Amino acid sequence: KQEVTQIPAALSVPEGENLVLNCSFTDSAIYNLQWFRQDPGKGLTSLLLIQSSQREQTSGRLNASLDKSSGRSTLYIAASQPGDSATYLCAVKDFNKFYFGSGTKLNVKP
Amino acid sequence: GAGVSQSPSNKVTEKGKDVELRCDPISGHTALYWYRQRLGQGLEFLIYFQGNSAPDKSGLPSDRFSAERTGESVSTLTIQRTQQEDSAVYLCASSLGATTGVGYTFGSGTRLTVV
């Protein structure tokens, strides 16, 4: 069974720092990998999707990389802002379902 | 509708009672998923519907859990004889298709508390 691990579990940084969130998975036979953001009391918002044939995706200040062979992905957030404070979830997809990590809770202090 | 709608948003129930949770997907989305998120943990897959195909029930934790969906419309997740370990946020997501990662939209969830 696919196992997804995210480290760190929590992270607190001052505004303006660049930071890296890590995700690892045990089965490299994935369809794609997706990073989501979850705000308290709300559903998940998709941030970046990387297909299994791709190495990275970028959207604004976010960059996600994928190394399928080693079972790792990183989410890089540049110039962090207080509005980035949320829980970030990594999910890998087999044919028809996602397997989620437990998330990294990010707090960006003004 | 514009998004995935779930109801109720919060539900408190007594141990042993049955509960029904509802998910109204985005119109035209053929794939519908239920996930469970316990406090401080990741999302657990429960069940997946794709059009009129037989659902993938492989994530349902026990026979107390069941879900229905008629065609590409509303889905209900039913938990019978609720237990305290069922307390969690139940999230529903829908998508245009199952084989693509784009277009997955999650609802805000139903927070279930069993007392």
Boltz contact constraints between the chains, C-beta under 6 A:
constraints:
  - contact:
      token1: [A, 32]
      token2: [B, 101]
      max_distance: 6.0
  - contact:
      token1: [A, 34]
      token2: [B, 101]
      max_distance: 6.0
  - contact:
      token1: [A, 42]
      token2: [B, 108]
      max_distance: 6.0
  - contact:
      token1: [A, 43]
      token2: [B, 106]
      max_distance: 6.0
  - contact:
      token1: [A, 43]
      token2: [B, 107]
      max_distance: 6.0
  - contact:
      token1: [A, 43]
      token2: [B, 108]
      max_distance: 6.0
  - contact:
      token1: [A, 44]
      token2: [B, 106]
      max_distance: 6.0
  - contact:
      token1: [A, 49]
      token2: [B, 101]
      max_distance: 6.0
  - contact:
      token1: [A, 93]
      token2: [B, 101]
      max_distance: 6.0
  - contact:
      token1: [A, 96]
      token2: [B, 48]
      max_distance: 6.0
  - contact:
      token1: [A, 96]
      token2: [B, 98]
      max_distance: 6.0
  - contact:
      token1: [A, 97]
      token2: [B, 45]
      max_distance: 6.0
  - contact:
      token1: [A, 97]
      token2: [B, 48]
      max_distance: 6.0
  - contact:
      token1: [A, 100]
      token2: [B, 42]
      max_distance: 6.0
  - contact:
      token1: [A, 100]
      token2: [B, 43]
      max_distance: 6.0
  - contact:
      token1: [A, 101]
      token2: [B, 42]
      max_distance: 6.0
  - contact:
      token1: [A, 102]
      token2: [B, 41]
      max_distance: 6.0
  - contact:
      token1: [A, 102]
      token2: [B, 42]
      max_distance: 6.0
